[in-house]
Amino acid sequence: MSLLKAFEAGVGSVVIIDDLYLEPNPEAVNGEALAALHRELKASPENCTQLGTLLNTAEVDAFKLLDVVNDNLAQLYDKHITGHHPLLQTLFSDLDEKKTAGLRRLRALEAEIAKFFDVTPKTFGSLDASREDLSACSIAFVDFFLEGITNHEEARKNHQAVKTELGKAVPVGKDMFPKVVVLMSTSLPDSGELAIFRKETSVRGAFFHTMDKANFSSAEIEARLKYFQASYESAIKLNGYLETIEKEISSAASELNAELRNRLDVHDLTILKTLRLDAESDTPQSYLTQLLAEALAARVRMAKGLQESVLPTEHSYGDAPFDGKLLPSSVLFELFADIAVAPTPTSGTAKVAFGDVLEFVDETQKGKLLLAISPACDLQRSSADYEVLLVPGKVVESNASLSTLIHNSYGFGQGGLVLRLPAAGGEASYSNIVFDYKSLRTLPVSVLQDSKRHRRIARLTEIFAQEIKTLALNNASRVGVPIDPSFSIGLKAKVRYRFCGDGRDAPSVEGEFDADGAGFYPAVLAMGRQLGDSELYFTVMFSLQFKEQLQKTLEEKLAQQSSNKLKVVAEHFAKPDNFKVVFDGGSKSKSFNGGITIRYSRTLGQLAQPKNFEILLYSEVEEDKQPEAADGGGFAS
């Protein structure tokens, strides 16, 4: 359902919350301004009559009119914002410097909303005053710094108080639709602050937008409203899928819990241990943990709601460029990394199991690993002298931040893994692991379980351990692994161009601008695959804000100075598909017809004169920092 349909159904409403709507305090009106107004009233009976007309009063005495003015400041101020009466300009001269310009921008927003949605927006000066309407509205435009607050943390706490109202969906018949929340400010927080804001208020990114009040022109507001409306339908489908996941996982866990509570008894565990586990040298804890985890996963996979096609089919980048104010999170990649690693037994006496990853205790061997791939049943029944089949591996890189991994080859499958392990302080470290499946070796169980020689750090889940085993044994049928989601890092950009003039004596066409990430991320860098290709390539996706800034800059330059070559550039970037760039092979640069070059590097560095048209992307990623190991183990390369 689109936003417009909600309004057509009569359930749509818009709320604007900004402290500029607060009524002016008589004490805030400059005393000199009141004195100046009194002088103008005394100087001219006509001025008294005009002011009396504005106040709907027959009073014409200058002194008594001032009392009426003080009692009706809000009414007069509203007339002042919408008109240009000379007497009111005198009265509100001090307030004009503080808030009138801002209120006029809000009036422009109100006008565009009324025209686009055919409803009159409700305006409030504080969150408390808006609670009831905020809870019921379809779209909420909310100023970040309300009621004189200038501190980011205090501003977030202020909004957190209306978390319930911000997150309440709009009922349309039997269905519920999330409201759109638009955070406004002339000084918007950076992407990190916005991520904290969304987390603390539980506003989903698909329905969260930002607007810079400094850019509140009618054309800009109209363009943003169209974008909100166009993106809503796909966002609804994605949100529905997330809600279905939540519902089905909760249902599966409840069903499994009820089945265990109603049917599993102590004697069942006794029989299991006595007749099966003791003979296999296994423990009830280890066995039941694996069994219940797989049982829960099976119920989730079979959930009817997750079998239906609810995701939007639209996937073209041009249809939905990402918002540069909201850096994509790495949560899917982190979940996938968690899947690859099973819990590691805490007991040092637990036997080596299939898929166990062990590191060397000896500092001279740091970063070297061993993966156990002997059959699980043999390892369960093994004696101390049993020779365990092992695949050696190494830590290519280990860091507390994912951002550094993207500069090196990483991935799941073909002997590669990214392990996410606990580190000191409750954080996590990420290690890019490569197993050399062409170099098998064996060691006795007694050596592997010697805590002075080896330390168990992780256990791969069966599918990943089995794939490495298959590679190592040169099995003809390789076990495929799921697609690992990419993570992204934010980029900064410098755009430069220099073309010769169209004619022999025509001046050159030059220009540049910076998008340094202060207001928005112009682009993100990720590792992506192309259709039918298993290789990972550096991929750049430009943000909506950068797209708009670039197109506006080129349009303005062409209006000032004619250039056929720059026109070719403008035509190139008029196509939405050209805001996604895949670098070929290991390259971090790509050229297009018309002399267009897009290049990425970690730092901007020294620059020579621009050649034709260049977009220089850089990340300024900090130097690698080794994560501290948690108590009881861990590693860093």
N, C-alpha and C positions, 0 to 999 in steps of 0.2 A: 504494500500500500504506500502511495506517495504522500508527501506532506500536504500537497494541494488537495488530495482526496479527503484527508482528515478535516480540512477546513470546509470543504464542500459538504461533508457529513454533519457539519454544525458542531463539531467537538474541538475544533482547533482554536487556540488562543495564544497570544504572544505577550510575554512579560518583559519589561526592560527595567533593570534595577541599577540605579546610579545615584550617588549622593548629591549629584548636581540637581536632582529633583527635590531635595529638601527645601522647605519654605525658607526664605531669607529671614534671618533674625534681625529685628529692628536695631539691635545693638551693633550689627555688622554694617549697617548703613552709616557711612561716614558723616560725622556731625557737621563738617564743613559743607558736605553736599546738601544736608537739610537746610543749613543757613542760606546757601546759595539759592535753593528752591524757594525759600521764604522771601528772599529779596526779589526774585523774578515774579512771584505772585503779587507782592506789594507794588511792584513797578507797573503792573498791567492787569486791570480787571479782566481783560480777555483771557489772560493766562489762568485766572481763577475759574472762569467759566469753562475753559477747555479741560482743566483738571477735574472739575466737578462732573463734567460729562463722562470722563473716563471712570469716575468712581460712582456714577449713577446717584449723585447727590445734588441737592439744590443749594447747598452751602457755598457762599462766595467769599466769606471772610478768610483772609490769608492765614491767620493764626489758627483758626478752628479747622481749616482744611488740613493743616499739618497733623492734627490728631487723627483725622479720618485716614490720612496717608499711612500713619503708623499702624492703624488697625487693619489695613488692606494691602500690606506690602506684597503678599503672595500674588494677589490679583493684578496689581500694578506691574509686578516683575514679569508675569506671564505676558501681559500686553507689551512690555518693553522688548521681550525676546522676539515676538512675532511682528513688531512694528518699529517705527523709528521716531517716536514723539520726542521733540526737543526737551520738554520738561522732564521726561523720564530718563533721558540720557544724562541730565544734570544730577538727578536723584541717585541713579545707580552707576555713576562713573567709577566708583571704587570696586563694586562688584563686577563691573565689566572686565576689569583686569584679571579677575580671579575665575569667573565661571561662565559668563555670558557666551563667549565663543564656544565653549564646550557644550552648553545647552543647545546652541543653534545646530551643532553637529548632531546632537541627539534628536532634534526636531526633524532633521533630514532623514535620520534612521526611521523615525516614526512614519514619516510620509511614504518612504519606499516600502515599508512593511505593509501599510494600509493599502497601497496600490497593488503590491504583489499577492498578498493573501486575502485582500478584501475584508480585513478586520482592523479595528482600532486597537493598537497595543495598550496594555495597562502599564502605567509607570509608577515606580516606587523609589523612595529615597533611601531605603534600608532593607536588609534581608528580613528582619523581624516583621516589618509591616507587610511584606510580600508573601509570607508563608503560605497562606491559603491559596492564593492565585498561582504561586510558584509550583505548588504541588499539583495543580490541575492543568497547567498550561502545556502546550505542545512544543513551544520554543521559548527558551529563556536567554535573554541577553543580560549578562551580569558583569558589572565592573569589578575588577580584581581588587583595587585599593578603595575600599568603602569607608565612609565615616571618618575620614582623616587619617586612616592607618597608612603608614608608609613602609612598615617592616613586612617582609615576605612571609615570615613564619606566623605573625599575627594575622595577616590577611588570609592565610590558609585556614587557620583556626576559626576565623569568622565564617568562612564558607562551609567548614566541616560541621558547623552547628545546624546547617540546613541540608545535610547529606541525604536525609530521607526524602525531602521535597525534591532535591535535584535528581534523585534516582527513580522517582515514582513514574511509572508508565501511564500513558493515556488510554483509557478504555474506549474502544470503538466496537459496539456490539458485544460479542463474546471474546473479542481479541484485545490484547494489550500491546501498545506501541510505545517504545522508549522516546522520551523527549530529547530534543536537540538542545545542548547547552553551548552557548557562545560566550567565551570569556573575552571581555573588552578591557582595553587600557591604552593610554598614550605611552606607557612604558611596560610592555608585556614582559613577563618573566622569561628566562631562557628555557630551553627544552628540558633540562634537568629539573627545574622548578615545576614546570608544567606536568612532568611525569609524577612528581610527588603530589601535586594538586589532584590529579586524576585518581591516584591511589587512595588518598585520604577522603575523597568524596565519592569514590566508586563510580565515577562517570566513565563509561566505555569510550575508547578512542574513536570508534566509528561514529559516535554521536556527539563528539566534542570538537569544537572549532574555536579559533581565535580570530579577533579582529583588532587592528590598530586604529584607535579612534582618530589619530592624526590624519588618516587616509579616508575619512568619512565623506567622500564626495558621493553624489547621487549615483554616478556610473559605477563606482567601486562597490557601493552597498548593493546595488541591483545585481552585479556580477556574483557577489558572494551569496546572495539569497538564491540565485539560480543554481549555484554549486551545491548549496545545502540540500535543495530540493532534488537535484539530479542524483546525488550520491545516496539519498535516504533509502531507496528501495533495495539496492544491493546490500546496504548496511543492515537492513531489517532481516534479510535472509541469512546473513552471516550471524547476526545476533540470535536468531531463532535456532540455528545449528548449535551455537554455544550453550544455549539454554537447554536444548535437547540432550547434549552431552552431560550437563550437570544433572539433569533429571534421571537419565538412564544409569549413570554411575551410582547415584544415590540409591536408585531402585535395586540395582544389582547387588550392592553391598548389603542392603536391608534384607533381600531375599536370602543371600548366603548366610547372613548372621542368624536369621530365623531358622534356617535349615539346621545349622550347627546347634543352636540352642534347643531345638525341639527333638532332634534325633541323635546327636552325638553324645555318647556317655563314656564314663571312665573305663568301663570294661572294653569298649571299642579300642581305646588307646592301648590298653593292656595287651589285647590280642595282637594288635598291630606290632607292638614292640617285641613281644615274646616270639611270635611265629614268623615274622618277616625281618624286622629291622635289626634284631640282635645278630641274625645270621649274615646280614649284609654289612655289619659294623656301621650302621647308620643310627642317627638319633631321632627321636620324635620331633624335636624342635626343627631340625634341618628339613626333615621330610614334610612336615605339615606346613612349614613356611612356603616351600616350593609348591605344594599341592594347592593350598588356599590361594596363593597368588595367581596360579594358572586357572583355578576355578573362577575367580573373580574376573580375570581377563576374558575367559570364554563367555561368561554371561554378558559382558560389555560388548564383545564382538557380535553376539547373536541378538542384541537389543534391536527390536523392530524399528524404533525411532531413528536409529543410526543407519539403517539400510535405505531409508528414503532419500531421494535426491532433493536436498533443501538448499544447497549452496548455489549462488548465482552462477550462470554460465558465462557471464561477461568476464573476460580476463585480459582484455586489451589494456596495455599500459596507458594509452592515450585516453581511455575512458575514465580512468580513475588514478591520476598521479597522486603520490603520497603527499601529506602535509608536512612541509619542512619544519614546522614547529614541533612535530611529534616524531622523534627518532624511533624507528621500529625496534621493538624489544627483541631479545635473544631467547625468550622463554621456550619457544618450540625446539630450538637447538639444544637448550639445556635439558629439556625433557627427553629428547632423543638420546643425549649422552648418558642420562640416568638409566635408560633402558639397556644400554650396552654393558652396564656394570651391575652385577648382583651384589647383595650384602656380603661382606667378608666376615667369616667366623671370628669372633673375638678371642676364642680360646686358642692358645698357642699349641695345644696338643691335638687339635682337630686335624684329621688326615688331609693330605693334599687331594683336591678334587679336580675333576675335569673342568677346564676353563680358568683355573687359578693363575693369577699373575703374581710372580714373585720378583722382588728386587734384591740385589746384592747388598749386604750390610757393609762390606769393605768399601771405604771411601774411594779407593782407586778404581773400583768397578761401578761407580755411581752413574746412574742413567741407563745401565744395562739391565735387561729384564729376561724372564723366562716364563713361557706359557705352557702349562701342562695339558697335553692332548691325548694321553693314554685313555682307553675306554673307561667310562665312569664306574662300571661294575668291577673292573680289575683294580682300580684305585681304592674302592671301598673295602675289598678283601685283601689288599696288599700287605706284605710283610715289610720289615725294615730294609731288607736288601733288594726289594723289587725295584727294577730300573724303570723310571718314569720317562716317557717320551716327551721331549720338550722342543718348543720353537723359540729360538732366541729373538730378542727384540731390543729396541732402544728408544729412549725419549729424545725426539727430535727437538722439541721445545716445550718448556713448562713455564706458565705465567699465570698471574692472578687475574689477568684481563684477557677477554676473548679477542680484543682488537688487534693484538700482535699476531695471532695465528693467521689472520687473513692475508698477511704478507708472505706467508710460506705455504707450501703445498700441504693441505690437510684433507681429510675425508674418511669416510667409513667404507670398508670393503677392500678387497685385494691386499689384505694384511695391514691395513691402516685403521687407526681408531683415534678418537679424542676422548680421553678419560677425564671425568669430572670428579675430583676427590676433595674431601674436607681438608681445610687448611686452618691455621690458627685464627682465633677470633670469630669463629663461626662462618667464615667466608669459604670460598671454594677456589681450587686451582684447576687449570685446564692444561692437559698434557697431550701433545701430539705424538702418538706412538706409531711406530712402524715395526712389524714383525718380519724377520727374514725367513720366510717359510722354505727357502731353499737350503737352509743350514740346520738340519735336525741334530739333536744330541740327546743323551740320556744321563740321568743321575739317580742314585739310589734314594728311596724315600727318606732314609735316615739323614742324608745330607741336606735334602730340601727342608726338612723339619727341624734342622739345627738352627736355632735362633741366633747363633753367633755368625752364621753364614748367609742366611736368607730371611727375608721378611715378606709375608704375604700382604699385598696392598689392595688387591681387587679380585673379583671373580667375574669373568665375562659371562653374560647370559648365553644359553646354549647355541643360539643361531649364529652369534658372532664367533664363538669358540669353534663351532663346527665348520664354519666357512674357512677359517685359518687352517684347521686340520685337513680339510678337503684340498686346499691349495698345497699344503705340505706333502700330502700323500699323492699328489698329482691325479686326483680323481677326475674322471672325465666330466662329471656333472657338478659344476660349481653351485653352491648354495647362494642365491641372491639375497641381498639385504635391503631393507626399506630405504626410501629416499630420505636422506638427512636434510632437514631445513637449513637454509643458510642464515647467518647472522650478518648484521650490517654495522659499518662505522660511518659516522658523519664526516662530510668533507667540506672544505672551504673552496672558494673559487675566485679566480682572477680572470676577467674577460678583457682581451686586448685585440685591436685590429689596426691594420695600416694597409691601405690600398692606394695605388696610383689613381689620379683623377681620370675622368672619362676622356677628356681632351688633352692635347699636347701641353697646353699651358694651364690646365685646370689644377687647382691645388689638391694635394693628397687628402685622402679621407682617413682620419685617425680618431681613436677613442678608446676608452677603457673604463671599467668599473670593478669594484670589489664586492664580493658577497662573503664576508669573513666569518659567518656563522653566529654573529652577535644577535641578529634579529630572527634568523631562521637558518636551517640547514639548506644550502642550495642543492646538495646531492648526497647520496649515500653510496658506498662501495660495498659490494657483496661478491661472493663466488657463486656463479650460476651455470646451469647446464642448458644447452640448446636442444631443440627437438631432435631426437634420434642420435644424440651424442652423449656419451657417458663422461666425457672430460669436463672438468670445472674451469671456467674462465672468469677473469675479472670482469665484473659487470657494474656499470654506473647507471643509477636512476636519478634523474633530476627532479626537484620538487616543484610543486605548483607555483610557489612564490618566486622561484628562480625563473621558471618559464615565463611568468607574467612580467617580471622585471626585464628579462632579456628582450622579449617581444616589444615592450614599451620603449626600451632604450633604442632599439633598431628603428622603430617607427618614428621616434622623435628625430633621430639623426638623419633619416632619409627625407624628412620634412624640411630640414635645414639645408641639406646638401645632397644633390643628386649623385648616385653612384650605382652603376649597373652591377658591379661586383658585390657591393653590400646588399643590393636587392636580392641577389642569388642566395646570400646568407639568410636574409629574412624569410625567403620562400622555403628554405630548408627547415628552419625552425618553426615554420607555420604548421608543419606536419607533426601531430602528436607522437607518432612512432619514433621520431628522431630524438626524443628526450629519454630514450633508453639506449645505452651504448655498450656493446660487448666487445672487449678487446680480444684480438686474435692471438691464440697460443699463449705464450708467456709475456706478450707485449703489454705495456701499460700506456699505449698511445694508439690513436686511430685517426685516419684522415678521410675526408669526404670530398666529393666534387665541389668546386667553388673555393678551394683553398682553405677549407675548414679543418682544423686540427683540435682534437680533444686529448689531453695528456694528463696522467696522474703521477704524482711522486709524493713521498712522505712529507717533504718540506718544499717550500717555494724556491728557495735559493736565489742566486744571482740571475738576473734576466737580461738577455740581449734584446735588441730591437725586435718587435713583433713581426712575424712573417704572415701576411694575409690575415686570417681570422683565427684566434687561439682562445680556447677555454683551458686554463691551467688549474687543475684540481690538486689539492694537497690536504693532508690530514693532521700533520704535526703531532703524530702519536708519540707519547713519552717513551723514553728508553725502557727496555724490558726490565721488570723487577721480579726477582725470584720470590715466589710465595714461601712463607714460613710453614714448615711442616707441623701438622697436628701431633699431639702426643701419641706415641705408639707407632709412628711411621710416616710415610709420605716420601716424595722424591722431587727433585728438581734437576733439570739438565744443566 
